[in-house]
C-alpha cells in the first residue's frame, strides 16, 4: 500500500523537531449544499527544524513516532513571507534609543 503524501501549512513550530500542519479542504454540507471550510491537523516530524510557521510543506505518512506524530516532513514547498511586526518594532526602538544616546 503506497504512503499518502499531503500538502499543508505549518501552524505551530514550538515543539522540538515537530510541526503542526493544517491541511485545508472544502466539504459540501449534506442538507444545504453549501461548501464549508474544514481542516485536518497532522503532527509531522521535522528532523532539521527547517520549517517555520506559515510555510507550505509536503508531508508523508510514516510509522508512529510518538502519541500524535504519524507523518514526516518531505520538503518545504514555500517559505512564509509574513513579517513579525512586534520584532520589527522592537528593533526600531532599540535603534532609535541608540541614536539618542550618541
Backbone atoms as SQL, in Angstrom:
CREATE TABLE atoms (id INTEGER PRIMARY KEY, chain TEXT, resi INTEGER, resn TEXT, atom TEXT, x REAL, y REAL, z REAL);
INSERT INTO atoms VALUES
  (1, 'A', 1, 'UNK', 'N', 0.842, -1.183, 0.000),
  (2, 'A', 1, 'UNK', 'CA', 0.000, 0.000, 0.000),
  (3, 'A', 1, 'UNK', 'C', 0.884, 1.242, 0.000),
  (4, 'A', 2, 'UNK', 'N', 0.678, 2.167, -0.947),
  (5, 'A', 2, 'UNK', 'CA', 1.527, 3.356, -1.010),
  (6, 'A', 2, 'UNK', 'C', 1.241, 4.310, 0.149),
  (7, 'A', 3, 'UNK', 'N', 2.264, 5.058, 0.522),
  (8, 'A', 3, 'UNK', 'CA', 2.116, 6.027, 1.601),
  (9, 'A', 3, 'UNK', 'C', 1.450, 7.283, 1.070),
  (10, 'A', 4, 'UNK', 'N', 0.593, 7.882, 1.897),
  (11, 'A', 4, 'UNK', 'CA', -0.102, 9.101, 1.496),
  (12, 'A', 4, 'UNK', 'C', 0.854, 10.287, 1.573),
  (13, 'A', 5, 'UNK', 'N', 0.727, 11.200, 0.619),
  (14, 'A', 5, 'UNK', 'CA', 1.507, 12.436, 0.597),
  (15, 'A', 5, 'UNK', 'C', 0.516, 13.582, 0.600),
  (16, 'A', 6, 'UNK', 'N', 0.690, 14.531, 1.515),
  (17, 'A', 6, 'UNK', 'CA', -0.228, 15.662, 1.639),
  (18, 'A', 6, 'UNK', 'C', 0.553, 16.974, 1.628),
  (19, 'A', 7, 'UNK', 'N', -0.140, 18.050, 1.296),
  (20, 'A', 7, 'UNK', 'CA', 0.444, 19.394, 1.317),
  (21, 'A', 7, 'UNK', 'C', -0.392, 20.233, 2.276),
  (22, 'A', 8, 'UNK', 'N', 0.292, 20.927, 3.198),
  (23, 'A', 8, 'UNK', 'CA', -0.413, 21.741, 4.173),
  (24, 'A', 8, 'UNK', 'C', 0.436, 22.913, 4.629),
  (25, 'A', 9, 'UNK', 'N', -0.095, 23.660, 5.585),
  (26, 'A', 9, 'UNK', 'CA', 0.563, 24.850, 6.113),
  (27, 'A', 9, 'UNK', 'C', 0.930, 24.621, 7.571),
  (28, 'A', 10, 'UNK', 'N', 2.152, 24.970, 7.939),
  (29, 'A', 10, 'UNK', 'CA', 2.617, 24.826, 9.322),
  (30, 'A', 10, 'UNK', 'C', 1.935, 25.887, 10.177),
  (31, 'A', 11, 'UNK', 'N', 1.285, 25.459, 11.267),
  (32, 'A', 11, 'UNK', 'CA', 0.602, 26.396, 12.159),
  (33, 'A', 11, 'UNK', 'C', 1.308, 26.535, 13.506),
  (34, 'A', 12, 'UNK', 'N', 2.236, 25.621, 13.805),
  (35, 'A', 12, 'UNK', 'CA', 2.981, 25.722, 15.057),
  (36, 'A', 12, 'UNK', 'C', 4.345, 25.065, 14.893),
  (37, 'A', 13, 'UNK', 'N', 5.377, 25.764, 15.394),
  (38, 'A', 13, 'UNK', 'CA', 6.733, 25.197, 15.375),
  (39, 'A', 13, 'UNK', 'C', 7.390, 25.314, 16.743),
  (40, 'A', 14, 'UNK', 'N', 6.576, 25.294, 17.796),
  (41, 'A', 14, 'UNK', 'CA', 7.082, 25.495, 19.153),
  (42, 'A', 14, 'UNK', 'C', 7.709, 24.242, 19.752),
  (43, 'A', 15, 'UNK', 'N', 7.423, 23.083, 19.167),
  (44, 'A', 15, 'UNK', 'CA', 7.977, 21.832, 19.686),
  (45, 'A', 15, 'UNK', 'C', 9.274, 21.504, 18.956),
  (46, 'A', 16, 'UNK', 'N', 10.182, 20.853, 19.631),
  (47, 'A', 16, 'UNK', 'CA', 11.452, 20.471, 19.016),
  (48, 'A', 16, 'UNK', 'C', 11.217, 19.330, 18.033),
  (49, 'A', 17, 'UNK', 'N', 11.630, 19.530, 16.787),
  (50, 'A', 17, 'UNK', 'CA', 11.552, 18.533, 15.714),
  (51, 'A', 17, 'UNK', 'C', 10.127, 18.085, 15.398),
  (52, 'A', 18, 'UNK', 'N', 9.124, 18.863, 15.784),
  (53, 'A', 18, 'UNK', 'CA', 7.737, 18.541, 15.498),
  (54, 'A', 18, 'UNK', 'C', 7.036, 19.773, 14.962),
  (55, 'A', 19, 'UNK', 'N', 6.222, 19.582, 13.936),
  (56, 'A', 19, 'UNK', 'CA', 5.449, 20.677, 13.355),
  (57, 'A', 19, 'UNK', 'C', 3.976, 20.295, 13.333),
  (58, 'A', 20, 'UNK', 'N', 3.121, 21.271, 13.607),
  (59, 'A', 20, 'UNK', 'CA', 1.676, 21.071, 13.497),
  (60, 'A', 20, 'UNK', 'C', 1.291, 21.591, 12.119),
  (61, 'A', 21, 'UNK', 'N', 0.753, 20.709, 11.289),
  (62, 'A', 21, 'UNK', 'CA', 0.427, 21.047, 9.904),
  (63, 'A', 21, 'UNK', 'C', -1.077, 20.946, 9.712),
  (64, 'A', 22, 'UNK', 'N', -1.683, 22.006, 9.149),
  (65, 'A', 22, 'UNK', 'CA', -3.109, 22.000, 8.845),
  (66, 'A', 22, 'UNK', 'C', -3.296, 21.809, 7.357),
  (67, 'A', 23, 'UNK', 'N', -4.172, 20.879, 7.003),
  (68, 'A', 23, 'UNK', 'CA', -4.497, 20.608, 5.609),
  (69, 'A', 23, 'UNK', 'C', -5.933, 21.064, 5.391),
  (70, 'A', 24, 'UNK', 'N', -6.112, 22.130, 4.604),
  (71, 'A', 24, 'UNK', 'CA', -7.437, 22.710, 4.370),
  (72, 'A', 24, 'UNK', 'C', -8.158, 21.947, 3.267),
  (73, 'A', 25, 'UNK', 'N', -9.481, 21.858, 3.409),
  (74, 'A', 25, 'UNK', 'CA', -10.304, 21.203, 2.394),
  (75, 'A', 25, 'UNK', 'C', -11.706, 21.785, 2.458),
  (76, 'A', 26, 'UNK', 'N', -12.477, 21.607, 1.397),
  (77, 'A', 26, 'UNK', 'CA', -13.857, 22.050, 1.357),
  (78, 'A', 26, 'UNK', 'C', -14.763, 20.824, 1.327),
  (79, 'A', 27, 'UNK', 'N', -15.833, 20.865, 2.143),
  (80, 'A', 27, 'UNK', 'CA', -16.780, 19.766, 2.246),
  (81, 'A', 27, 'UNK', 'C', -18.167, 20.313, 1.958),
  (82, 'A', 28, 'UNK', 'N', -18.924, 19.594, 1.162),
  (83, 'A', 28, 'UNK', 'CA', -20.282, 20.013, 0.857),
  (84, 'A', 28, 'UNK', 'C', -21.214, 19.590, 1.984),
  (85, 'A', 29, 'UNK', 'N', -22.023, 20.532, 2.488),
  (86, 'A', 29, 'UNK', 'CA', -22.969, 20.233, 3.551),
  (87, 'A', 29, 'UNK', 'C', -24.029, 19.272, 3.013),
  (88, 'A', 30, 'UNK', 'N', -24.340, 18.199, 3.753),
  (89, 'A', 30, 'UNK', 'CA', -25.243, 17.180, 3.221),
  (90, 'A', 30, 'UNK', 'C', -26.669, 17.690, 2.941),
  (91, 'A', 31, 'UNK', 'N', -27.158, 18.618, 3.758),
  (92, 'A', 31, 'UNK', 'CA', -28.541, 19.074, 3.583),
  (93, 'A', 31, 'UNK', 'C', -28.633, 20.338, 2.738),
  (94, 'A', 32, 'UNK', 'N', -27.780, 21.319, 3.016),
  (95, 'A', 32, 'UNK', 'CA', -27.912, 22.628, 2.381),
  (96, 'A', 32, 'UNK', 'C', -27.066, 22.799, 1.128),
  (97, 'A', 33, 'UNK', 'N', -26.078, 21.951, 0.930),
  (98, 'A', 33, 'UNK', 'CA', -25.290, 22.026, -0.292),
  (99, 'A', 33, 'UNK', 'C', -24.207, 23.085, -0.297),
  (100, 'A', 34, 'UNK', 'N', -24.132, 23.857, 0.779),
  (101, 'A', 34, 'UNK', 'CA', -23.102, 24.895, 0.851),
  (102, 'A', 34, 'UNK', 'C', -21.752, 24.245, 1.150),
  (103, 'A', 35, 'UNK', 'N', -20.699, 24.791, 0.541),
  (104, 'A', 35, 'UNK', 'CA', -19.354, 24.276, 0.794),
  (105, 'A', 35, 'UNK', 'C', -18.790, 24.922, 2.044),
  (106, 'A', 36, 'UNK', 'N', -18.285, 24.090, 2.947),
  (107, 'A', 36, 'UNK', 'CA', -17.769, 24.537, 4.241),
  (108, 'A', 36, 'UNK', 'C', -16.280, 24.269, 4.286),
  (109, 'A', 37, 'UNK', 'N', -15.520, 25.196, 4.855),
  (110, 'A', 37, 'UNK', 'CA', -14.078, 25.014, 5.005),
  (111, 'A', 37, 'UNK', 'C', -13.814, 24.158, 6.242),
  (112, 'A', 38, 'UNK', 'N', -13.092, 23.086, 6.044),
  (113, 'A', 38, 'UNK', 'CA', -12.675, 22.202, 7.130),
  (114, 'A', 38, 'UNK', 'C', -11.171, 22.028, 7.057),
  (115, 'A', 39, 'UNK', 'N', -10.566, 21.650, 8.175),
  (116, 'A', 39, 'UNK', 'CA', -9.125, 21.417, 8.154),
  (117, 'A', 39, 'UNK', 'C', -8.786, 20.176, 8.960),
  (118, 'A', 40, 'UNK', 'N', -7.770, 19.474, 8.503),
  (119, 'A', 40, 'UNK', 'CA', -7.254, 18.302, 9.184),
  (120, 'A', 40, 'UNK', 'C', -5.915, 18.676, 9.799),
  (121, 'A', 41, 'UNK', 'N', -5.695, 18.303, 11.049),
  (122, 'A', 41, 'UNK', 'CA', -4.450, 18.625, 11.740),
  (123, 'A', 41, 'UNK', 'C', -3.582, 17.373, 11.803),
  (124, 'A', 42, 'UNK', 'N', -2.337, 17.506, 11.358),
  (125, 'A', 42, 'UNK', 'CA', -1.372, 16.413, 11.422),
  (126, 'A', 42, 'UNK', 'C', -0.121, 16.915, 12.128),
  (127, 'A', 43, 'UNK', 'N', 0.482, 16.059, 12.919),
  (128, 'A', 43, 'UNK', 'CA', 1.761, 16.385, 13.541),
  (129, 'A', 43, 'UNK', 'C', 2.849, 15.670, 12.755),
  (130, 'A', 44, 'UNK', 'N', 3.836, 16.433, 12.283),
  (131, 'A', 44, 'UNK', 'CA', 4.872, 15.885, 11.416),
  (132, 'A', 44, 'UNK', 'C', 6.246, 16.032, 12.052),
  (133, 'A', 45, 'UNK', 'N', 7.105, 15.057, 11.789),
  (134, 'A', 45, 'UNK', 'CA', 8.471, 15.062, 12.289),
  (135, 'A', 45, 'UNK', 'C', 9.355, 15.865, 11.338),
  (136, 'A', 46, 'UNK', 'N', 10.078, 16.863, 11.880),
  (137, 'A', 46, 'UNK', 'CA', 10.977, 17.719, 11.101),
  (138, 'A', 46, 'UNK', 'C', 12.362, 17.613, 11.735),
  (139, 'A', 47, 'UNK', 'N', 13.177, 16.720, 11.238),
  (140, 'A', 47, 'UNK', 'CA', 14.473, 16.404, 11.845),
  (141, 'A', 47, 'UNK', 'C', 15.407, 17.605, 11.927),
  (142, 'A', 48, 'UNK', 'N', 15.495, 18.416, 10.866),
  (143, 'A', 48, 'UNK', 'CA', 16.426, 19.545, 10.834),
  (144, 'A', 48, 'UNK', 'C', 15.801, 20.867, 11.296),
  (145, 'A', 49, 'UNK', 'N', 14.558, 20.864, 11.749),
  (146, 'A', 49, 'UNK', 'CA', 13.854, 22.092, 12.134),
  (147, 'A', 49, 'UNK', 'C', 13.929, 23.137, 11.026),
  (148, 'A', 50, 'UNK', 'N', 13.679, 22.727, 9.790),
  (149, 'A', 50, 'UNK', 'CA', 13.825, 23.628, 8.641),
  (150, 'A', 50, 'UNK', 'C', 12.576, 24.413, 8.306),
  (151, 'A', 51, 'UNK', 'N', 11.421, 24.044, 8.850),
  (152, 'A', 51, 'UNK', 'CA', 10.188, 24.760, 8.532),
  (153, 'A', 51, 'UNK', 'C', 9.783, 25.661, 9.686),
  (154, 'A', 52, 'UNK', 'N', 8.981, 26.664, 9.363),
  (155, 'A', 52, 'UNK', 'CA', 8.500, 27.612, 10.361),
  (156, 'A', 52, 'UNK', 'C', 7.020, 27.869, 10.168),
  (157, 'A', 53, 'UNK', 'N', 6.447, 28.693, 11.028),
  (158, 'A', 53, 'UNK', 'CA', 5.026, 28.998, 10.963),
  (159, 'A', 53, 'UNK', 'C', 4.714, 29.693, 9.636),
  (160, 'A', 54, 'UNK', 'N', 3.658, 29.243, 8.977),
  (161, 'A', 54, 'UNK', 'CA', 3.228, 29.834, 7.715),
  (162, 'A', 54, 'UNK', 'C', 3.827, 29.194, 6.478),
  (163, 'A', 55, 'UNK', 'N', 4.811, 28.314, 6.638),
  (164, 'A', 55, 'UNK', 'CA', 5.423, 27.645, 5.488),
  (165, 'A', 55, 'UNK', 'C', 4.476, 26.590, 4.924),
  (166, 'A', 56, 'UNK', 'N', 4.476, 26.462, 3.605),
  (167, 'A', 56, 'UNK', 'CA', 3.731, 25.390, 2.950),
  (168, 'A', 56, 'UNK', 'C', 4.677, 24.205, 2.809),
  (169, 'A', 57, 'UNK', 'N', 4.264, 23.048, 3.335),
  (170, 'A', 57, 'UNK', 'CA', 5.149, 21.886, 3.372),
  (171, 'A', 57, 'UNK', 'C', 4.467, 20.660, 2.780),
  (172, 'A', 58, 'UNK', 'N', 5.291, 19.707, 2.369),
  (173, 'A', 58, 'UNK', 'CA', 4.810, 18.412, 1.903),
  (174, 'A', 58, 'UNK', 'C', 5.184, 17.383, 2.956),
  (175, 'A', 59, 'UNK', 'N', 4.194, 16.591, 3.392),
  (176, 'A', 59, 'UNK', 'CA', 4.438, 15.582, 4.416),
  (177, 'A', 59, 'UNK', 'C', 4.025, 14.212, 3.875),
  (178, 'A', 60, 'UNK', 'N', 4.636, 13.177, 4.435),
  (179, 'A', 60, 'UNK', 'CA', 4.355, 11.809, 4.011),
  (180, 'A', 60, 'UNK', 'C', 4.035, 10.960, 5.233),
  (181, 'A', 61, 'UNK', 'N', 3.143, 10.038, 5.052),
  (182, 'A', 61, 'UNK', 'CA', 2.742, 9.135, 6.122),
  (183, 'A', 61, 'UNK', 'C', 3.932, 8.273, 6.555),
  (184, 'A', 62, 'UNK', 'N', 4.065, 8.040, 7.868),
  (185, 'A', 62, 'UNK', 'CA', 5.178, 7.226, 8.371),
  (186, 'A', 62, 'UNK', 'C', 4.686, 6.359, 9.533),
  (187, 'A', 63, 'UNK', 'N', 5.588, 5.599, 10.083),
  (188, 'A', 63, 'UNK', 'CA', 5.252, 4.779, 11.244),
  (189, 'A', 63, 'UNK', 'C', 4.987, 5.700, 12.434),
  (190, 'A', 64, 'UNK', 'N', 4.283, 5.243, 13.448),
  (191, 'A', 64, 'UNK', 'CA', 4.051, 6.075, 14.631),
  (192, 'A', 64, 'UNK', 'C', 5.368, 6.468, 15.307),
  (193, 'A', 65, 'UNK', 'N', 5.596, 7.770, 15.442),
  (194, 'A', 65, 'UNK', 'CA', 6.825, 8.276, 16.059),
  (195, 'A', 65, 'UNK', 'C', 6.601, 8.694, 17.515),
  (196, 'A', 66, 'UNK', 'N', 5.365, 9.022, 17.854),
  (197, 'A', 66, 'UNK', 'CA', 5.009, 9.365, 19.230),
  (198, 'A', 66, 'UNK', 'C', 3.498, 9.210, 19.355),
  (199, 'A', 67, 'UNK', 'N', 2.936, 9.742, 20.423),
  (200, 'A', 67, 'UNK', 'CA', 1.495, 9.615, 20.644),
  (201, 'A', 67, 'UNK', 'C', 0.692, 10.225, 19.494),
  (202, 'A', 68, 'UNK', 'N', 1.120, 11.371, 18.975),
  (203, 'A', 68, 'UNK', 'CA', 0.379, 12.063, 17.919),
  (204, 'A', 68, 'UNK', 'C', 1.071, 12.065, 16.565),
  (205, 'A', 69, 'UNK', 'N', 2.390, 11.912, 16.540),
  (206, 'A', 69, 'UNK', 'CA', 3.145, 12.035, 15.279),
  (207, 'A', 69, 'UNK', 'C', 3.028, 10.789, 14.425),
  (208, 'A', 70, 'UNK', 'N', 2.462, 10.962, 13.222),
  (209, 'A', 70, 'UNK', 'CA', 2.320, 9.864, 12.265),
  (210, 'A', 70, 'UNK', 'C', 2.792, 10.276, 10.873),
  (211, 'A', 71, 'UNK', 'N', 3.400, 11.440, 10.760),
  (212, 'A', 71, 'UNK', 'CA', 3.815, 11.994, 9.472),
  (213, 'A', 71, 'UNK', 'C', 5.257, 12.479, 9.564),
  (214, 'A', 72, 'UNK', 'N', 5.936, 12.555, 8.421),
  (215, 'A', 72, 'UNK', 'CA', 7.299, 13.086, 8.351),
  (216, 'A', 72, 'UNK', 'C', 7.348, 14.162, 7.282),
  (217, 'A', 73, 'UNK', 'N', 8.154, 15.174, 7.519),
  (218, 'A', 73, 'UNK', 'CA', 8.302, 16.265, 6.558),
  (219, 'A', 73, 'UNK', 'C', 9.168, 15.803, 5.388),
  (220, 'A', 74, 'UNK', 'N', 8.692, 16.037, 4.160),
  (221, 'A', 74, 'UNK', 'CA', 9.449, 15.687, 2.966),
  (222, 'A', 74, 'UNK', 'C', 10.252, 16.887, 2.499),
  (223, 'A', 75, 'UNK', 'N', 9.559, 18.022, 2.296),
  (224, 'A', 75, 'UNK', 'CA', 10.233, 19.233, 1.847),
  (225, 'A', 75, 'UNK', 'C', 9.380, 20.446, 2.137),
  (226, 'A', 76, 'UNK', 'N', 10.037, 21.604, 2.153),
  (227, 'A', 76, 'UNK', 'CA', 9.351, 22.877, 2.305),
  (228, 'A', 76, 'UNK', 'C', 9.077, 23.388, 0.897),
  (229, 'A', 77, 'UNK', 'N', 7.811, 23.528, 0.550),
  (230, 'A', 77, 'UNK', 'CA', 7.438, 23.969, -0.789),
  (231, 'A', 77, 'UNK', 'C', 7.601, 25.470, -0.929),
  (232, 'A', 78, 'UNK', 'N', 7.098, 26.229, 0.056),
  (233, 'A', 78, 'UNK', 'CA', 7.188, 27.692, 0.008),
  (234, 'A', 78, 'UNK', 'C', 7.384, 28.230, 1.417),
  (235, 'A', 79, 'UNK', 'N', 8.358, 29.109, 1.569),
  (236, 'A', 79, 'UNK', 'CA', 8.596, 29.745, 2.864),
  (237, 'A', 79, 'UNK', 'C', 7.575, 30.855, 3.078),
  (238, 'A', 80, 'UNK', 'N', 7.263, 31.128, 4.322),
  (239, 'A', 80, 'UNK', 'CA', 6.304, 32.162, 4.670),
  (240, 'A', 80, 'UNK', 'C', 6.901, 33.543, 4.392),
  (241, 'A', 81, 'UNK', 'N', 6.066, 34.449, 3.902),
  (242, 'A', 81, 'UNK', 'CA', 6.513, 35.822, 3.650),
  (243, 'A', 81, 'UNK', 'C', 5.983, 36.778, 4.711),
  (244, 'A', 82, 'UNK', 'N', 5.326, 36.234, 5.740),
  (245, 'A', 82, 'UNK', 'CA', 4.780, 37.067, 6.812),
  (246, 'A', 82, 'UNK', 'C', 5.910, 37.706, 7.607),
  (247, 'A', 83, 'UNK', 'N', 5.666, 38.933, 8.029),
  (248, 'A', 83, 'UNK', 'CA', 6.665, 39.698, 8.774),
  (249, 'A', 83, 'UNK', 'C', 6.229, 39.779, 10.231),
  (250, 'A', 84, 'UNK', 'N', 7.170, 39.550, 11.135),
  (251, 'A', 84, 'UNK', 'CA', 6.888, 39.661, 12.561),
  (252, 'A', 84, 'UNK', 'C', 6.938, 41.136, 12.942),
  (253, 'A', 85, 'UNK', 'N', 5.767, 41.754, 13.051),
  (254, 'A', 85, 'UNK', 'CA', 5.660, 43.186, 13.298),
  (255, 'A', 85, 'UNK', 'C', 6.227, 43.552, 14.666),
  (256, 'A', 86, 'UNK', 'N', 5.994, 42.731, 15.663),
  (257, 'A', 86, 'UNK', 'CA', 6.482, 43.019, 17.013),
  (258, 'A', 86, 'UNK', 'C', 8.013, 43.052, 17.031),
  (259, 'A', 87, 'UNK', 'N', 8.659, 42.131, 16.327),
  (260, 'A', 87, 'UNK', 'CA', 10.121, 42.108, 16.284),
  (261, 'A', 87, 'UNK', 'C', 10.662, 43.332, 15.552),
  (262, 'A', 88, 'UNK', 'N', 9.991, 43.747, 14.484),
  (263, 'A', 88, 'UNK', 'CA', 10.427, 44.944, 13.752),
  (264, 'A', 88, 'UNK', 'C', 10.319, 46.192, 14.617),
  (265, 'A', 89, 'UNK', 'N', 9.209, 46.316, 15.365),
  (266, 'A', 89, 'UNK', 'CA', 9.035, 47.481, 16.238),
  (267, 'A', 89, 'UNK', 'C', 10.096, 47.506, 17.336),
  (268, 'A', 90, 'UNK', 'N', 10.388, 46.348, 17.919),
  (269, 'A', 90, 'UNK', 'CA', 11.396, 46.274, 18.967),
  (270, 'A', 90, 'UNK', 'C', 12.772, 46.654, 18.424),
  (271, 'A', 91, 'UNK', 'N', 13.107, 46.181, 17.242),
  (272, 'A', 91, 'UNK', 'CA', 14.394, 46.523, 16.634),
  (273, 'A', 91, 'UNK', 'C', 14.463, 48.010, 16.326),
  (274, 'A', 92, 'UNK', 'N', 13.362, 48.575, 15.872),
  (275, 'A', 92, 'UNK', 'CA', 13.329, 50.009, 15.561),
  (276, 'A', 92, 'UNK', 'C', 13.501, 50.842, 16.830),
  (277, 'A', 93, 'UNK', 'N', 12.876, 50.412, 17.934),
  (278, 'A', 93, 'UNK', 'CA', 13.004, 51.139, 19.197),
  (279, 'A', 93, 'UNK', 'C', 14.432, 51.085, 19.725),
  (280, 'A', 94, 'UNK', 'N', 15.084, 49.939, 19.598),
  (281, 'A', 94, 'UNK', 'CA', 16.474, 49.802, 20.036),
  (282, 'A', 94, 'UNK', 'C', 17.368, 50.717, 19.212),
  (283, 'A', 95, 'UNK', 'N', 17.161, 50.731, 17.920),
  (284, 'A', 95, 'UNK', 'CA', 17.952, 51.578, 17.039),
  (285, 'A', 95, 'UNK', 'C', 17.740, 53.053, 17.368),
  (286, 'A', 96, 'UNK', 'N', 16.489, 53.422, 17.607),
  (287, 'A', 96, 'UNK', 'CA', 16.149, 54.812, 17.935),
  (288, 'A', 96, 'UNK', 'C', 16.786, 55.216, 19.279),
  (289, 'A', 97, 'UNK', 'N', 16.791, 54.312, 20.265),
  (290, 'A', 97, 'UNK', 'CA', 17.377, 54.604, 21.572),
  (291, 'A', 97, 'UNK', 'C', 18.896, 54.774, 21.455),
  (292, 'A', 98, 'UNK', 'N', 19.539, 53.955, 20.606),
  (293, 'A', 98, 'UNK', 'CA', 20.985, 54.075, 20.410),
  (294, 'A', 98, 'UNK', 'C', 21.357, 55.403, 19.755),
  (295, 'A', 99, 'UNK', 'N', 20.520, 55.852, 18.833),
  (296, 'A', 99, 'UNK', 'CA', 20.774, 57.130, 18.156),
  (297, 'A', 99, 'UNK', 'C', 20.658, 58.306, 19.117),
  (298, 'A', 100, 'UNK', 'N', 19.703, 58.225, 20.047),
  (299, 'A', 100, 'UNK', 'CA', 19.514, 59.315, 21.004),
  (300, 'A', 100, 'UNK', 'C', 20.628, 59.342, 22.051),
  (301, 'A', 101, 'UNK', 'N', 21.230, 58.212, 22.370),
  (302, 'A', 101, 'UNK', 'CA', 22.307, 58.147, 23.357),
  (303, 'A', 101, 'UNK', 'C', 23.617, 58.707, 22.814),
  (304, 'A', 102, 'UNK', 'N', 23.769, 58.794, 21.529),
  (305, 'A', 102, 'UNK', 'CA', 25.019, 59.307, 20.923),
  (306, 'A', 102, 'UNK', 'C', 25.113, 60.784, 20.972);
